[in-house]
Amino acid sequence: PSGEPRFEEAARQYAPFQGYPTCEGDVAIRPKYAEWELAKGTSTEQANAIYVSWHTNAATGSARGTETYSFNGFNGIPITAGSADLSDFIQTELINDIQGDWDGNWQDRGTKIANFGELRELTTMPGCLVEIAFHDNPTDATALKTPFFRNLAARAMYQGIVKFFNNRDGSPIDLLPEPPTHLSAKNTNTGDIVLNWQAPTNTSVAGDAATGYSVYISTHGKGFQNAIPVTGTSYTVTNLTPGVTYYFRVAATNAGGESFPTATVAARTPSVANNVVPTYLIVDGFDRIDLAGSVYQFESAALGNVDRMFLERMNSFDYMVEHAKGFDSCGIPFDGASNEAVLAGTVNLSDYDGVDWISGEESTVDRSLDLAEQTLLMNYLDNGGSLIISGAEIGWDIGRSSSPNASLSFYNNYLKATYSGDDSGTYDFSGVTGGDYDGINGSFDNGTSGYYDAEFPDRLTPFGGSNLVLNYTGGTNDGAAIAYKGNDFGVFYFGFPLETVTDEVVRNNLICEAISCITPNVCLFSESIMTNYASGDMNTIVTENNITASNTVISAGANIIYDAGVQICLDQGFEVELGAEFLGTISGCTNLTQQPVQK
């Protein structure tokens, strides 16, 4: 065994692991293994198989562009039928799409024939070898290391294959659609959640238009139920359980198949379905995925340290899950939306007491907060809103005076911070003594904890009445988060992405404490509340995260024990009989027919 993940092994290691019986060199074993696997297929599968090999090129360092090869029939060896056509269709589509959506001057090096061992060994199916770009040319190499280019090239190759089969068999040209956009999930006052999104935009290089959609639902955000087919761009999810967070993704469909899904969006239903409208909105504004986010790691003595394109460790597009878990832990119902849905007006910030804005590693190119987003947030805060915002590059993007996107008035007066500098030199933080996070210590991901490497966190200094609540521990030992609790609005601003905090309990505490401080009218509930039955009887109490249902009675002799500082929200009509005791100090959201005895 190579000791490497199987998907990274050379073919000569991988094929025997899969059961291929013959030891071969790495080049020859690729087509032979493919045909060995194909021989297990049905006659229809065997008649419709193709072989496409993806390579990168090298020459003098100055050569550039894309070329595609088929076998030349060396020494009379038969050429599998259709190989030249397959090569032509893939090359044509690659050049069309790369020139149309990446570089108008990208060099078309054409289709060629050669005596390549990887093609010579094919005997049952058409095949071609694509040299997508030159890895020894800096410009081409940058393209190869960019996720957008890789996706563009892969899509073009797929579309070329579809057109090959159309030419050969007359099968329809139905191309997969692009993913939908602008997804939002909003609670209704009847216990349902309404999903809205927009159809994907068609371009000259994209797929065909969507004719339908697949809605995916989850209660934990990592695995999803089977798709629900939908024809329009909205869907109402019914029969939901109160006090539960639901996660959603939507993919576009047509006769060609299904697109990649949207980023994950979440919403939590109110604990009691009695026309309670969520008071918080989580906004996912982290769309960035580029070369700067690649994973730099040691590969081998021969390769040394290299950039790896592990997409799920660069942006997994589901970081609302981590934020939603924080809201779960303190029992806060919320809606969720992409920042595009907010910008389009599908979701209005003014409908919410508080907003949690995820900026991730959005920076100067992707924009942590563009001018339109800044305007929306200014209007929201000017009307008494409360904002939790986190991201590693917000200060670098708009708080740095030398940035091309500098917006110091917004940064200083609304985020209540000045930018101290880039990169704290550490991944650790601790609460400021006497502050809101006194006693809290934690770390954010350095690339090894399953989120992403938040490698250049912003360093913050309070401004305009705000206070420092977190410091970086080690490194520069300066500001990691600030809090502002004014009569005009409230802000908690973190210089690192909250979703990358490695300890879930610490992350949840950061979120819940921020909610409690800047939106004190929002009731937080502890999951650790207990009941202790003393002498006497207690009637059945219906609770959802410590919100008691209307017309509930606690009988005499019952004791309720709960953690210090926990708030209990009691509906109108809740009754406590004489002799019932609450051990602790009740705070917030109480609406009792009769005040209980407190100890």
MARDORO-57299 format. One line per 5 residues: number of its first residue (from 1); for each residue x, y, z of C-alpha. Coordinates in steps of 0.2 Angstrom, whole numbers, plus 5000, padded with zeros to 4 digits. Layout:
residues N
NUM	X/Y/Z; ...
//
This chain:
residues 599
1	5000/5000/5000; 5006/5018/4997; 5000/5024/5013; 4991/5038/5004; 4972/5040/5002
6	4966/5028/4988; 4959/5042/4977; 4977/5050/4977; 4986/5034/4972; 4994/5030/4955
11	4984/5018/4944; 4997/5004/4947; 4992/5005/4966; 4974/5008/4964; 4969/4996/4951
16	4976/4980/4960; 4967/4987/4976; 4951/4986/4966; 4954/4968/4960; 4963/4970/4944
21	4973/4954/4942; 4988/4959/4932; 5003/4969/4937; 5006/4983/4924; 5015/4999/4922
26	5006/5015/4928; 5002/5021/4910; 4997/5004/4902; 4986/4999/4917; 4975/5014/4916
31	4966/5009/4900; 4967/4991/4904; 4959/4993/4921; 4945/5004/4913; 4941/4991/4900
36	4942/4977/4914; 4929/4986/4924; 4918/4990/4908; 4918/4971/4904; 4907/4969/4920
41	4894/4981/4913; 4878/4978/4902; 4878/4977/4884; 4871/4995/4884; 4884/5001/4895
46	4898/4993/4885; 4891/5001/4869; 4891/5019/4877; 4907/5019/4886; 4921/5032/4883
51	4939/5034/4890; 4945/5052/4894; 4962/5055/4902; 4965/5072/4910; 4983/5078/4909
56	4993/5094/4912; 5007/5098/4899; 5025/5103/4900; 5038/5110/4888; 5050/5125/4888
61	5040/5135/4901; 5034/5147/4888; 5022/5136/4879; 5003/5138/4883; 4986/5132/4879
66	4976/5116/4877; 4977/5102/4865; 4968/5085/4864; 4975/5069/4857; 4969/5053/4850
71	4979/5037/4845; 4988/5037/4828; 4987/5019/4824; 5005/5016/4826; 5012/5000/4819
76	4995/4995/4812; 4987/4994/4830; 4968/4997/4827; 4961/5014/4833; 4945/5012/4842
81	4930/5019/4833; 4925/5037/4837; 4941/5042/4846; 4945/5056/4834; 4927/5063/4835
86	4928/5062/4854; 4944/5072/4854; 4937/5085/4842; 4921/5088/4852; 4930/5090/4869
91	4944/5101/4862; 4931/5112/4853; 4920/5114/4869; 4936/5117/4880; 4942/5131/4869
96	4925/5139/4867; 4922/5140/4886; 4939/5145/4892; 4940/5159/4879; 4922/5164/4883
101	4923/5164/4902; 4942/5164/4907; 4954/5171/4894; 4949/5177/4877; 4967/5174/4871
106	4969/5156/4878; 4979/5147/4865; 4970/5133/4855; 4983/5120/4851; 4971/5109/4842
111	4968/5091/4841; 4982/5079/4837; 4987/5061/4835; 5001/5052/4844; 5007/5035/4850
116	5003/5037/4868; 5003/5021/4878; 4987/5026/4887; 4977/5027/4871; 4986/5013/4862
121	4980/5000/4874; 4961/5004/4871; 4952/4990/4862; 4934/4992/4866; 4929/5011/4867
126	4934/5028/4860; 4947/5037/4870; 4956/5054/4870; 4969/5062/4881; 4967/5080/4886
131	4982/5092/4890; 4972/5105/4898; 4986/5118/4901; 5005/5119/4904; 5010/5117/4922
136	5027/5124/4919; 5020/5141/4912; 5016/5153/4927; 5000/5159/4918; 4993/5142/4914
141	4999/5136/4931; 4989/5149/4940; 4973/5144/4930; 4976/5126/4935; 4976/5131/4953
146	4960/5141/4952; 4944/5132/4957; 4934/5142/4944; 4945/5137/4930; 4944/5119/4935
151	4925/5119/4936; 4925/5128/4919; 4936/5115/4911; 4927/5100/4918; 4910/5107/4913
156	4917/5110/4895; 4923/5092/4894; 4906/5086/4900; 4897/5096/4887; 4909/5090/4873
161	4905/5072/4878; 4886/5076/4877; 4889/5083/4860; 4899/5068/4854; 4885/5056/4858
166	4873/5068/4849; 4883/5067/4834; 4886/5048/4835; 4868/5043/4840; 4857/5058/4838
171	4854/5059/4857; 4847/5075/4862; 4859/5089/4868; 4852/5092/4886; 4865/5101/4896
176	4865/5102/4915; 4859/5118/4922; 4869/5129/4934; 4864/5130/4953; 4850/5141/4959
181	4854/5157/4968; 4847/5169/4981; 4841/5155/4993; 4832/5160/5009; 4822/5151/5022
186	4809/5161/5032; 4797/5155/5046; 4778/5159/5044; 4766/5163/5059; 4758/5146/5056
191	4773/5135/5060; 4779/5132/5042; 4795/5138/5033; 4795/5146/5016; 4810/5143/5004
196	4813/5156/4990; 4827/5156/4977; 4830/5162/4960; 4833/5152/4944; 4851/5151/4938
201	4857/5163/4925; 4861/5156/4908; 4877/5162/4899; 4885/5157/4883; 4896/5144/4892
206	4884/5138/4905; 4871/5124/4904; 4853/5124/4898; 4839/5132/4908; 4832/5124/4923
211	4815/5116/4921; 4813/5111/4939; 4821/5110/4956; 4826/5097/4969; 4823/5103/4987
216	4834/5094/5001; 4830/5095/5019; 4840/5090/5034; 4839/5091/5053; 4858/5092/5056
221	4864/5100/5040; 4877/5087/5034; 4866/5073/5027; 4850/5077/5018; 4834/5067/5014
226	4829/5062/4997; 4825/5076/4985; 4807/5084/4984; 4804/5089/4966; 4797/5107/4964
231	4793/5116/4948; 4793/5134/4953; 4806/5145/4963; 4798/5143/4980; 4792/5129/4992
236	4783/5129/5008; 4789/5116/5021; 4775/5110/5032; 4772/5098/5047; 4787/5105/5056
241	4791/5102/5074; 4792/5117/5085; 4809/5122/5092; 4819/5112/5079; 4832/5119/5066
246	4830/5113/5048; 4843/5114/5035; 4840/5117/5016; 4848/5115/4999; 4841/5117/4982
251	4847/5111/4965; 4841/5115/4948; 4835/5101/4936; 4831/5098/4918; 4832/5084/4905
256	4851/5083/4907; 4851/5080/4925; 4854/5090/4941; 4865/5104/4945; 4876/5106/4960
261	4866/5112/4975; 4866/5130/4983; 4875/5133/4999; 4866/5127/5015; 4853/5139/5023
266	4845/5135/5039; 4829/5141/5049; 4824/5136/5067; 4805/5135/5071; 4799/5144/5086
271	4797/5133/5101; 4778/5136/5103; 4769/5138/5086; 4758/5153/5092; 4762/5166/5079
276	4779/5169/5086; 4790/5177/5073; 4809/5173/5073; 4819/5188/5080; 4835/5184/5072
281	4842/5182/5054; 4858/5172/5049; 4865/5179/5033; 4878/5168/5023; 4890/5180/5014
286	4904/5169/5012; 4905/5164/4993; 4924/5165/4991; 4934/5150/4984; 4950/5154/4975
291	4969/5150/4975; 4972/5160/4991; 4962/5147/5000; 4971/5132/4994; 4978/5120/5007
296	4997/5122/5008; 5005/5106/5014; 5020/5094/5013; 5018/5080/5001; 5034/5071/4999
301	5053/5073/4999; 5051/5075/4980; 5037/5087/4979; 5040/5097/4995; 5026/5109/5001
306	5013/5112/4988; 4996/5120/4986; 4982/5107/4987; 4964/5111/4980; 4954/5102/4994
311	4938/5111/4991; 4929/5106/5006; 4943/5113/5017; 4943/5130/5007; 4924/5133/5007
316	4912/5119/5010; 4897/5131/5008; 4888/5125/5024; 4895/5136/5038; 4878/5142/5042
321	4877/5125/5051; 4890/5130/5064; 4881/5147/5067; 4864/5138/5068; 4870/5126/5082
326	4875/5142/5092; 4857/5148/5090; 4850/5131/5094; 4860/5130/5111; 4851/5146/5117
331	4834/5142/5110; 4833/5156/5098; 4822/5154/5083; 4829/5162/5067; 4827/5163/5048
336	4842/5161/5036; 4847/5168/5019; 4861/5170/5007; 4868/5188/5006; 4861/5189/4988
341	4843/5186/4994; 4846/5201/5006; 4853/5212/4992; 4838/5207/4981; 4826/5212/4994
346	4818/5195/4996; 4823/5196/5014; 4822/5213/5024; 4834/5216/5038; 4821/5227/5046
351	4810/5212/5050; 4823/5206/5063; 4829/5212/5081; 4846/5204/5077; 4856/5199/5062
356	4871/5187/5062; 4882/5190/5046; 4894/5177/5040; 4909/5185/5031; 4921/5171/5032
361	4936/5175/5022; 4928/5187/5009; 4941/5200/5005; 4946/5213/4993; 4941/5204/4977
366	4925/5195/4983; 4921/5210/4995; 4918/5206/5013; 4904/5219/5013; 4901/5229/4996
371	4894/5246/4996; 4876/5240/4994; 4878/5228/5009; 4885/5242/5019; 4871/5253/5015
376	4858/5240/5020; 4867/5237/5037; 4869/5256/5040; 4850/5258/5037; 4846/5243/5048
381	4858/5249/5063; 4851/5267/5061; 4834/5260/5065; 4840/5252/5081; 4846/5235/5075
386	4858/5223/5082; 4872/5215/5072; 4884/5200/5075; 4897/5200/5062; 4913/5189/5060
391	4926/5187/5047; 4945/5187/5045; 4946/5200/5031; 4933/5213/5035; 4946/5225/5042
396	4959/5222/5028; 4945/5225/5015; 4936/5240/5021; 4945/5246/5037; 4962/5248/5030
401	4965/5265/5024; 4976/5259/5010; 4963/5247/5003; 4955/5251/4987; 4939/5247/4995
406	4942/5257/5011; 4926/5263/5019; 4932/5270/5036; 4917/5279/5040; 4906/5263/5040
411	4920/5253/5048; 4923/5265/5062; 4905/5272/5065; 4895/5256/5062; 4907/5241/5066
416	4914/5252/5080; 4932/5247/5077; 4948/5253/5070; 4959/5242/5060; 4975/5238/5070
421	4983/5226/5057; 4983/5210/5048; 4987/5193/5056; 4987/5190/5074; 5001/5177/5073
426	4990/5165/5083; 4974/5155/5082; 4970/5157/5101; 4959/5170/5110; 4953/5173/5128
431	4940/5184/5136; 4945/5201/5142; 4944/5202/5161; 4928/5210/5167; 4921/5209/5150
436	4906/5200/5142; 4918/5185/5138; 4927/5185/5154; 4933/5167/5158; 4930/5161/5140
441	4946/5154/5131; 4946/5146/5114; 4955/5143/5097; 4950/5145/5079; 4955/5133/5065
446	4972/5132/5058; 4967/5121/5044; 4967/5105/5054; 4950/5105/5063; 4938/5102/5048
451	4933/5120/5044; 4946/5130/5035; 4962/5139/5039; 4958/5157/5046; 4976/5162/5043
456	4975/5181/5043; 4963/5186/5056; 4960/5205/5058; 4967/5214/5074; 4954/5226/5081
461	4954/5242/5092; 4938/5248/5100; 4931/5264/5093; 4916/5276/5097; 4911/5269/5113
466	4914/5250/5110; 4924/5239/5121; 4936/5225/5118; 4929/5208/5124; 4942/5196/5116
471	4960/5197/5114; 4972/5186/5104; 4982/5175/5115; 5000/5174/5110; 5006/5182/5094
476	5001/5201/5094; 4991/5199/5110; 4979/5212/5104; 4960/5214/5100; 4951/5199/5093
481	4933/5205/5096; 4924/5221/5101; 4906/5224/5108; 4896/5240/5107; 4879/5241/5117
486	4873/5259/5114; 4856/5267/5114; 4856/5268/5095; 4861/5250/5091; 4872/5235/5096
491	4886/5227/5087; 4897/5212/5091; 4912/5211/5079; 4924/5197/5078; 4940/5198/5069
496	4940/5179/5065; 4926/5168/5057; 4915/5162/5071; 4912/5146/5061; 4930/5141/5063
501	4930/5141/5082; 4936/5123/5085; 4926/5119/5101; 4907/5119/5098; 4903/5124/5117
506	4915/5139/5116; 4907/5144/5099; 4890/5142/5106; 4894/5153/5121; 4901/5167/5111
511	4885/5167/5100; 4873/5166/5115; 4882/5179/5125; 4882/5191/5110; 4863/5189/5108
516	4860/5191/5126; 4870/5207/5127; 4864/5217/5111; 4846/5210/5110; 4841/5209/5129
521	4823/5208/5124; 4826/5191/5116; 4824/5177/5128; 4838/5163/5129; 4835/5146/5136
526	4846/5134/5144; 4846/5116/5138; 4852/5110/5155; 4836/5115/5165; 4830/5101/5177
531	4814/5097/5187; 4815/5091/5205; 4799/5084/5212; 4798/5087/5231; 4783/5083/5241
536	4766/5085/5233; 4762/5082/5214; 4767/5091/5198; 4755/5091/5183; 4762/5087/5166
541	4772/5101/5160; 4774/5103/5141; 4790/5112/5137; 4801/5115/5122; 4818/5122/5127
546	4811/5129/5143; 4796/5138/5135; 4781/5132/5144; 4765/5130/5135; 4749/5141/5139
551	4738/5135/5153; 4751/5124/5161; 4750/5122/5180; 4764/5119/5192; 4756/5111/5208
556	4760/5115/5226; 4776/5106/5233; 4785/5106/5216; 4803/5113/5214; 4810/5119/5198
561	4829/5120/5198; 4839/5128/5184; 4856/5135/5181; 4861/5152/5187; 4858/5166/5175
566	4846/5155/5165; 4830/5164/5158; 4813/5156/5158; 4800/5161/5146; 4783/5158/5152
571	4767/5160/5141; 4752/5170/5146; 4741/5158/5156; 4755/5149/5165; 4750/5146/5183
576	4761/5143/5198; 4751/5137/5214; 4756/5142/5231; 4770/5132/5238; 4779/5129/5222
581	4797/5135/5222; 4809/5141/5209; 4827/5138/5215; 4838/5152/5207; 4835/5169/5201
586	4822/5171/5187; 4827/5184/5174; 4819/5189/5157; 4803/5184/5148; 4793/5180/5163
591	4774/5182/5162; 4766/5174/5177; 4749/5173/5184; 4757/5172/5201; 4775/5175/5205
596	4783/5160/5212; 4793/5159/5228; 4811/5162/5223; 4826/5156/5233
//
